[in-house]
């Protein structure tokens, strides 16, 4: 019987890493980052592909800035389209890559709706990653003004999910 340390038990095996790479290809992702109980993995697609796997102590993760939306027309944007591209208020962003769900099951009511007040501990959605359902909390207080992702759609690390005021 092989003995493993607690850190080794949390680490991904080669099969799981291959599944992550397949998930990246399927969703056309260029970067994947995951941290879990002292284990950290970063996968990047491209010429300078350098997977980084670490079992160091957990660190604070800085969230990526939201990506700019493409302009609606090839010409100069109108005032209405320019205003639509300027986010206002606070955003709840995705802490991981996965599939976004608004409710615990298709028959359940959504966790939150536009106009609903949330606190830091309010569960706002689920993100499924590697067949694990992860409850995502608001981590801030405010009122939901916009749900930015459609139910069942893939999300990337750092992608805005909700807008709050």
N, C-alpha and C positions, 0 to 999 in steps of 0.2 A: 504494500500500500504506500502510495506517495504522500509525503507530508507536505503541507502548504502553509505558508504564513497567512494571516488575515488579509494582507495586502494582495497576495497572489490570488486568493479566492475572489476578490473584487475585480481583478484584471480580466480583460476580455481574452478569449482564446482565438486562435487563427480563424476558425470558422465564423465567429461573431464579427471579426474585423472584415472578413470577406463579405459578410452580409451588409455591413456598413458601407463598404465600397459599392456594392450592388445598389443599395438605396441611394447613394450619391449619384450614380449613373442614371438610375430610373428617374430621379427628380431633377436631373441636370444641375447638380450643385457643384460649386467649385471649392467650398470649404466646409468642413464638418468639425465641430468641437464638442467634446463631452467631458464633464467632470462628474465623478461619482465617488464619494467617500474615500478620498485620498488617491484616486486613480484619475488620470487625465489623458485624453487622446485628442490629437489634432490631425486631420487628414486634409491635404490640399491637392487639388487637381491642377496639373500644368507641368511645364518643363522643369521646374525646380521642386518637384514632389519630394517632400521630406516628412514622412510621418513621424510625429513625436509622441512617444508613450512615456508617461511618468507615473510613479507611485508616490510622489512627494505629497506633503501635507496640502490640504485644500487651500486654494487662494481665491481672493475676490476676483470675479470675472467682470471686466469692463464691457458693457454692451455696445455693439456696433451701432453707428448712426444709421437712421433709416435711409434707404436708397431713394434717389430722386425718381419721380414718376416720369415716363416719357411724355413729351408734349403731344397734344391732341392733333395738331395740324403741322404741316411742314413749315408754314409761315410763322410770323410773330404771333404769340398767344394773345387772345383777347383778355380783357379785364376779368371776365368770368372764369376762363380757364386758368389764368394766372393765380387768381384767388383760390381756386380749387387745389392747387399744388402746394399751398402754404399751410402746413399743419398748425393747428392751434390747440393749446392745452397740453396736458400730460399724455404720455402713451404707455401702455402696457406692452412690453415686447416679449417675443418668444425666447425662452432660455435654452432652446434646443431645436434640432431638426426633427420633423415628424409630421403627423397628420393631425389637423385641428378639428376638434369636435366641440360643439356648443353645449352638449348635454351628455349625461352619463350613458344614455341609450337612445335609440331612435324614438322610443315611446315616451321618454322623460321630457319634462319641461326644460328649457335652456337654463343654464346656471345664472346668466344675467341677460338683461334686455336694455335697449336704449332708454335712458331716463332713470335707470335704477341707480341708487346710491350704493357705493361699495366702500369697504374698509380694507386695510392691509391684509386681513386674514380671510377675505371673501374669495372663495373659489370661483374663477371666472370662466374656465374652460378645461378641457382635457387635451393633451397632446400625446398621441400614440407614437412611441419610438421603440423599434425592435420588439413589437408585440407587448409592450408594457404601457399601461395607461397612467400618465403622469398628470395629477391635478395641478393646475397652475393658479396661484393666488395673485390677487391684484398688487400686493406689496405697496400700495398707496391708497389714499382715500380720495373720493371724488364721485362725480356722477358720470355714468357711461353716456357719451354723446354719439359714439359711432363704433360699430363692429366692422373691422377692416378686412376680415377674412371670411370666406364662405365656408359653411359647415362641410367637413369631409375633404377639404383641400390641403395640399402639402404646404408647410411653412419652413422657413429657414431660421437659423440662429440669428437673433437680433432683429427679426422682422416685426414691425408693429402689428399688434393684434386688435387692440382697443384704443380708443381715444377718450380721455376724461377731461372734465372741466372742474 
